[in-house]
Amino acid sequence: MKRIAILGGGSWGTALAIVLSRTHKPHEISLWVRDAGLAESIRCDRENKTYLPGHKVPDSVQITHDPATALQGANVVVGAIPAAHARSVYQRVVPYLTRGTPIVSATKGLEPTTHARMSEVIFQSFQSVWPDFSPRMAVLSGPSFAAEAAAGQPTAVVLASSDGALASELQEEFAAPNFRLYTNDDVLGVELAGAMKNVIAIAAGVCQGIGLGSNPLAALITRGLAEMTRLAVALGARQETLSGLAGLGDLDLTCNGSLSRNRQVGIELGRGRSLAEILESMKMVAEGVGTAGALLVLAREASVELPITEQVSVILDGRTSPREAIRGIMERPLKHE
């Protein structure tokens, strides 16, 4: 029986603890929760009332605030940490790991300050402790609202790794009756797709917030996917990755699903609320807010245009209104599709 340690007591980390307790193969599961009070609450109530209310955390899942306890004997480590805090957490826990322990990143976003993907953050965190060592890594992404996965609704995701043997091994370990995993070796494309779709989802929310209908939303999702694909391919990803679960699948879910935090941020922006006010009222992180600027830096370096991301960025910065941003997109020079 393998031991899986999950880092992050938010909605997705908690949902993964629940989902992985149902796998075809039995596992020992530990969930590390940064906040000691929340960890105690989950341990006593067997429910994460702050981030995933209404879903029972199995009694078999160990809940702890101590990283050493969570990681002791771990055969696989899954990181479900907000992108802005991932580096500090990984640097903290690396000394508790054995060198061959696989790390699975389940974070969809870029590090705001460095624009690094999570696999790069993990690699650099290991290098800071073991300069001569490269960790075995995989990325978990795709259309997966935490609450629906925790409720046992059929969910299909992507497990990406440049290590084909590792991807196949984890695919077998993580598979559950209602949790299906497809492998992919395009880690770059999967990570970029998971980050970029959040920004497009903010734009989708803005459309709803100002009262627009189905026509503009369809156009936004279609051109948003084109924008995502353009940057990903320019940076070295495969085009077909953006047409799969990690790209189109997750984009569709995040732009249309009522549980999307990024879409909700956009809705509130469209209604005229300030970003600071919106974020203050949210318990969970909307990764697209910190990712838009990072994507624009990458796009400039690759000489790629991201018109939707640019307009989302200026809305987030308060430099333009949602209606002016939409006008800016509609009045761009006419082009061939």
C-alpha positions, -999 to 999 in steps of 0.1 A, spaced: 0 0 0 15 34 -11 13 65 10 2 97 -7 9 131 9 -12 160 -3 1 196 4 -27 222 6 -59 222 26 -79 243 1 -108 231 -19 -88 211 -45 -63 196 -20 -92 185 2 -111 171 -28 -81 152 -39 -78 136 -5 -114 125 -9 -110 113 -45 -78 94 -39 -94 76 -10 -117 59 -35 -90 47 -59 -90 11 -73 -57 6 -54 -58 12 -16 -36 40 -2 -27 57 30 -34 94 26 -22 124 46 -34 160 40 -11 189 51 -30 220 60 -10 252 65 -34 268 90 -33 249 123 -68 259 133 -83 247 100 -63 215 103 -78 209 138 -113 217 125 -111 193 96 -96 166 119 -125 169 144 -154 175 120 -141 154 90 -152 183 68 -134 214 54 -161 239 63 -140 268 50 -131 256 15 -152 225 7 -183 224 29 -207 196 27 -182 169 17 -170 143 43 -133 137 46 -129 100 52 -117 89 86 -88 71 70 -73 105 58 -47 118 82 -50 156 87 -20 175 100 -4 209 103 31 194 106 48 188 72 72 162 87 42 141 98 24 145 65 54 135 45 68 107 66 71 76 44 53 93 15 57 74 -18 40 103 -38 36 139 -30 7 160 -45 10 198 -44 -23 217 -44 -10 251 -33 -18 285 -47 8 295 -72 20 326 -53 28 304 -22 41 273 -39 78 281 -38 79 288 -1 60 256 6 81 234 -16 113 248 -2 100 241 33 91 205 26 120 193 4 142 184 34 115 160 46 115 141 12 136 113 -1 153 120 -34 133 97 -55 98 107 -43 76 117 -73 60 152 -70 26 158 -87 17 195 -92 -21 201 -91 -18 239 -92 -31 258 -123 -12 291 -125 22 308 -129 43 322 -101 34 360 -103 68 373 -95 90 351 -117 64 339 -143 76 304 -137 55 273 -142 49 251 -112 72 223 -125 100 250 -128 92 261 -92 95 225 -80 127 219 -98 143 250 -85 131 242 -49 148 208 -51 180 224 -66 182 247 -37 187 217 -14 202 191 -38 219 210 -66 229 177 -84 194 162 -84 163 165 -107 131 153 -91 106 130 -108 76 152 -116 41 151 -131 13 177 -136 -24 171 -129 -48 193 -148 -80 194 -167 -117 203 -162 -122 195 -125 -143 215 -101 -133 204 -66 -169 201 -53 -180 179 -82 -150 156 -80 -154 153 -42 -191 144 -48 -181 115 -70 -193 130 -103 -175 116 -133 -143 136 -139 -116 133 -166 -82 149 -162 -48 149 -176 -16 136 -160 14 150 -178 50 140 -174 81 138 -195 87 105 -177 64 81 -194 69 53 -169 60 77 -140 29 89 -159 17 54 -164 24 44 -128 5 74 -114 -23 69 -138 -28 34 -123 -25 46 -87 -49 76 -90 -76 60 -111 -110 57 -93 -145 46 -104 -154 82 -113 -119 97 -118 -104 90 -152 -69 101 -161 -53 104 -195 -15 106 -198 4 133 -218 41 141 -222 35 178 -231 41 192 -196 47 227 -210 14 227 -229 -6 213 -200 8 238 -175 3 268 -198 -32 258 -207 -41 255 -170 -28 290 -163 -42 307 -194 -77 295 -192 -82 312 -159 -76 346 -175 -100 339 -203 -126 329 -177 -123 363 -160 -132 378 -194 -161 354 -197 -174 366 -163 -170 402 -173 -193 395 -203 -219 381 -180 -215 408 -154 -223 436 -179 -253 416 -192 -240 403 -225 -255 372 -241 -244 340 -258 -229 355 -290 -201 373 -273 -194 344 -249 -190 320 -278 -167 344 -296 -147 349 -265 -142 312 -258 -132 305 -294 -108 334 -297 -96 328 -262 -86 292 -272 -68 306 -303 -49 331 -280 -40 303 -256 -28 281 -285 -8 309 -301 13 315 -270 17 279 -260 29 268 -294 53 298 -296 68 287 -263 73 251 -275 40 233 -266 20 211 -290 -11 225 -306 -31 193 -299 -26 197 -262 -47 229 -263 -75 210 -280 -77 184 -253 -89 182 -217 -62 205 -203 -70 232 -229 -104 233 -244 -120 211 -218 -108 232 -188 -115 265 -207 -151 255 -214 -156 245 -177 -140 276 -163 -158 300 -186 -193 285 -182 -193 267 -148 -210 284 -119 -183 271 -95 -155 290 -113 -138 315 -90 -122 333 -120 -155 336 -138 -170 350 -106 -143 376 -103 -151 387 -138 -188 388 -131 -182 412 -101 -158 433 -121 -185 436 -148 -210 447 -122 -187 476 -112 -170 463 -80 -134 470 -75 -109 441 -76 -97 448 -40 -133 446 -28 -139 413 -47 -108 396 -34 -115 407 1 -148 389 0 -133 357 -14 -121 328 7 -104 310 -22 -78 321 -47 -87 331 -83 -54 322 -100 -62 342 -131 -58 375 -112 -21 369 -106 -15 351 -139 -26 378 -165 5 400 -160 29 370 -161 14 358 -193 19 392 -209 56 391 -200 59 357 -216 40 369 -247 62 399 -252 93 378 -250 78 355 -276 64 383 -298 29 370 -295 -3 391 -293 -27 383 -265 -55 409 -270 -80 393 -245 -54 389 -218 -42 424 -223 -77 438 -218 -82 416 -187 -50 429 -173 -60 466 -177 -94 459 -162 -77 442 -132 -53 472 -129 -82 496 -129 -69 513 -161 -101 508 -181 -137 498 -176 -151 464 -187 -172 480 -215 -142 500 -228 -121 468 -228 -147 450 -249 -148 480 -273 -110 478 -275 -112 442 -287 -141 447 -311 -123 477 -327 -90 459 -334 -79 457 -370 -99 432 -390 -81 399 -397 -83 365 -414 -92 337 -389 
